[in-house]
Amino acid sequence: MNEHRSPFYDLTGSLTELESARLNWAGADGMPDAPYSLAFDDVYFSRQDGRAETEHVFIQGNQLPERFAGWQSTRPFVIGETGFGTGLNMLCAWACFDTHAPEGARLHLVSTEKHPLTQGDLKRALTAWPEFAERARALVNQWPEPVRGVHRLILSNRVTLDLHLGDSVECLTHLDGCVDAWFLDGFAPSKNPDMWQPALFQAMAHRSHPEATFATFTCAGIVKRGLKAAGFAWMKAPGFGRKREMLRGHIAVPSSDSLRQHTPWFTPPSHQPARHVAIVGAGLAGASTAEALARRGVRITLIDREVPGTGASGNRQGALYVKLAAETNLQSRFYLAGLLYTRRLLERLDPERWLWNDCGVLQLAMTDKEARRQATFLRNHALPASLVEGVTPAQASQRAGVALTHGGLDYPRAGWVRPAALCQRLAAHADIVFRQAEVVTLEHHDAGWRLGLADGNSLSVDQVVVANAWQAPDFSPLEWLPLKPIRGQVSELQLPSDASIASLTRVICAGGYALPVLEGIQTFGATFAPGDTQSDLREADNATNLGEFERMLPAYTQELRANDVEFEPARLQGRASLRAASPDKSPYAGPAPDALAWRRDYAALQKNARRAPAVAGQHHPGLWISAAHGSRGLASAPLCAEVLASRICNEPMPLERELVDHLHPGRRLIAEIIRGG
């Protein structure tokens, strides 16, 4: 038995903006735009030839051309880097991979950075290598805001970058995944001693696959001693240019990680090959997961009683938004990461912005309580104004395009999406086959899972993802899963084509929400009725939505009335559907626990919740869940899809370990056991 303690680094600390790199563009022979760090008094790459140095130290030092050429694994080859800098190392690795790796192989890049360059500085720095122009454009276009956390960038169909912004030791401590080759980079130990410390080398050892290699430009004694103490074998090799020597080596003594001893139930299930996966449910959760797995080369059968993009994902227009807690918690961290990931996904899928619009979202403070909550949030979080900032009523009115009586929080990167159309776009991948059917049973057998269909047919697959919202517990392996159906009705107001009406230019949220007019229709809502499982359109719900609409936007609704727009509830169109929510309002995304085994193995937690039995959590092999996305599925479902696809395909996770655990469906089961349920 092990006493339960808090992790080394508390992820519930304040969400903050990192200090961007401060540069001097001094220039050098043949390198007119060479960035120089003012904070560390050091160069980002060799003034002699930055690319040649990277090729010599990191690419050849890790024998990447030969290893890429021989890579046959279904999982990606993973490179880890300490210090992203300008991204030159990663671009060189990407080019090497494209040259040498066989078709079907994938590359996963994981890099840490405490002081990221601004997007403009990054673009300027990479112009030094025109041969990388296309790759650099893919990187620069997705460059994230300087906010601590993990930012997943899909650079190509074969190459993924996880940018971990923050201190290297902290980032690697919370990395959920393992590395095949390390680029031990960063400013020189004499310039940046805070990074080159024993904890860094120990974290690298914990995150290394067997036979992982490393290479670094430095031969400093602190590096050699730290590597050896962590279990790495090193050797000297000729350095680049004026540097006489460098180090290269491999992990010699496997290192075990003790973090899971406090939460053994979250130990990931052993990896199983996934050649054919069935996904039950073709809404946002299911379609996102289907696309994420198909992008990795997995054959998908997507199954639903209706066509993709119906049910709770069937609205013609929906808000892409988050509501962050005044005191930062794991849920807020996840939702902010989800919002930013969805934006990058949409930019990649639809650069023309037909599916979506990043018009921004205004969360109005219409009560004293909400005003105090927002003020506390702003005091606690120094986030970039490009993500969220407080605005006065006058500023809110200017940004919304209509007169508002309250200020609030403005999220410029949020906006609206066409959910039904997005689901259909996601499901259109060549490796996804859609099957319109109702799944009534799930049965595990030695070769995988058999799905019994309502028409008497069946389907056999390797693995299954259940993404059918509140109906997930209908399957016997998931009958324990706490999910609550919530009816929500949106209302639609048809505007006259010849009306001269001020345009609503932001999504407005308070007790309800209102979206900018799309194709002549003003959408607003939505009602909230837990436990109601009917989807009929109700005049009473339209009346409720109208009341909230007028309360939020009195001047706008007055103008609509002045233009003879009908406000009769009976004349409104709309749509009612059922969302699903968990008790703690966070989604479920992860493997399906074997509830009987968990209740048996962790029964001792009822007597002492701080002492965890040293037993890894048992899961139903190859059964996964994505559910409980509630009203914020546009911000949560795509990132949850990456969580599932990453675990299924045995690659690094797109979130810190604690956030992955926060999404695990078994969290509620453990809470129930501790309470004695």
Secondary structure, 3 states (H helix, E strand, C coil): CEECCCCCCCCCCCCEECCCCCEEECCECCECCCEEECCCCEECCCCCCHHHHHHHHHHHCCCHHHHHHCCCCCCCEEEEEECCCCCHHHHHHHHHHHHHCCCCCCEEEEEEECCCCCHHHHHHHHCCCHHHHHHHHHHHHCCCCCECEEEEEECCCCEEEEEEECCHHHHHHCCCCCEEEEECCCCCCCCCCCCCCHHHHHHHHHCEEEEEEEEECCCCHHHHHHHHHHCEEEEEEECCCCCCEEEEEEECCCCCCCHHHHCHHHCCCCCCCCCEEEEECCCHHHHHHHHHHHCCCCEEEEEECCCCCCHHHCCCCEEECCCCCCCCCHHHHHHHHHHHHHHHHHHHHCCCCCCEECCCEEEECCCHHHHHHHHHHHHHCECCCCCCEEECHHHHHHHHCCCCCCCEEEECCCEEECHHHHHHHHCCCCCEEEEECCEEEEEEECCEEEEEECCCCEEEECEEEECCHHHHHHCHHHCCCCCEEEEEEEEEEECCCCCCCCCCCCEEECCCEECCCECCEEEEECCCEECCCCCCCCHHHHHHHHHHHHHHCHHHHHHHHHCCCCCCHHHCEEEEEEEEECCCCCCEEEEEECHHHHHHHCHHHHCCCCEECCCCCCEEEEEEEEECCHHHHHHHHHHHHHHHHHHHCCCCCCCCHHHHHHHCCCHHHHHHHHHCC
